[in-house]
Amino acid sequence: MSELRDPTQDLPVKLFTMFLRNRFLSLLVSGVTLLSVPFFLSACGKKQATTDCEQIQVRSGKRDLTVGYIAPTSGIFGIGDESLLVVYMHGLGANWQQPFSLPWRHTYADTVTHFKPGITFMSTQFGAGGKWADEDSSNDITNSINAILKKYPSRDIVLCGCSMGASTALSYAATAPEEIRRKIIGVIAMYPAGDFVELHEKTTTALVRSALEQCFGGPPDTEEIKKRYLDMSIMPKIEKFPKQTRVYMMSAKADATIPPPLQKSLAEALKKQGVKVELEEIDCGHELPPSHKSFAKGLNFVLTKE
């Protein structure tokens, strides 16, 4: 006959086994939760990053302009320091804050200031009353640059911008006062237009066409108004573009606002003038700003010395 066992004798073993099983499950759930957090945050990505900056007010004509900037950091014992000022020009409907909030999660301001020690970054408001491409706008940019150079002297300047800001950056590089123009070693132009008359004709975005007409006093149907369009475009004065200035241009393949042919013709015209140009074509439309990776590639290109 088999020996009868007291069921209570197995109770401690069962309790211990249950404890281990529950403990294992708890640790497993915790581990999966921790591992899933980065993927969750990455997948959501809905909170827009912002980059802290300092601000100054700059007098330009009868107006005070806000300039946001990030002061240069120092490398170890000064190694790797750059004497460089990067100037951002905002797009239509935006303001000086644009590069401190776009693109999401990795802003242009962050990309610049983490690229190398010693780079000063600035973004200025320019233009007033819908006039973003005229002599007053150019003076706004000049006064803002000079104010930052006074605080942080720099040997070299890189201009950058998106859409209308990119178009303005290219035009300004050709017409800036000589003491600034000779410092400009590069332009990062995201979705630019080289000819505002052609842009007025080919854009499918009513807001852009309206903004051009507001800026220049109407559609380019008369010689007088057409001249205003062309005076602020880079293409008619492309021979004035500084030969030492390298240009990294970005073109959105599905762009109906500033169609890709405008960037391609502009890139070819610059190359014919002996300017070093690289054109990156991006699979997106005008509404999506280029990524921080594309912006970093642009920095790398314009800072390359041959």
Stockholm file with secondary structure:
# STOCKHOLM 1.0

chainA/1-306         MSELRDPTQDLPVKLFTMFLRNRFLSLLVSGVTLLSVPFFLSACGKKQATTDCEQIQVRSGKRDLTVGYIAPTSGIFGIGDESLLVVYMHGLGANWQQPFSLPWRHTYADTVTHFKPGITFMSTQFGAGGKWADEDSSNDITNSINAILKKYPSRDIVLCGCSMGASTALSYAATAPEEIRRKIIGVIAMYPAGDFVELHEKTTTALVRSALEQCFGGPPDTEEIKKRYLDMSIMPKIEKFPKQTRVYMMSAKADATIPPPLQKSLAEALKKQGVKVELEEIDCGHELPPSHKSFAKGLNFVLTKE
#=GR chainA/1-306 SS CCCCCCGGGGHHHHHHHHHHHHHHHHHHHHHHHHHHHHHHHHHHCCSCCCCCCEEEEEEETTEEEEEEEECCCCCGGGTTCCCEEEEEECCTTCCTTGGGTCSSSSCHHHHHHTTSTTEEEEEECCCBTTBCSSHHHHHHHHHHHHHHHHHSCCSEEEEEEETHHHHHHHHHHHHSCHHHHTTEEEEEEESCCSCHHHHHHHCCCHHHHHHHHHHHTSCTTSHHHHHHHHHTCSGGGGGGSCTTCEEEEEEETTCSSSCHHHHHHHHHHHHHTTCCEEEEEESSCTTSCCCHHHHHHHHHHHTCCC
#=GC SS_cons         CCCCCCGGGGHHHHHHHHHHHHHHHHHHHHHHHHHHHHHHHHHHCCSCCCCCCEEEEEEETTEEEEEEEECCCCCGGGTTCCCEEEEEECCTTCCTTGGGTCSSSSCHHHHHHTTSTTEEEEEECCCBTTBCSSHHHHHHHHHHHHHHHHHSCCSEEEEEEETHHHHHHHHHHHHSCHHHHTTEEEEEEESCCSCHHHHHHHCCCHHHHHHHHHHHTSCTTSHHHHHHHHHTCSGGGGGGSCTTCEEEEEEETTCSSSCHHHHHHHHHHHHHTTCCEEEEEESSCTTSCCCHHHHHHHHHHHTCCC
//
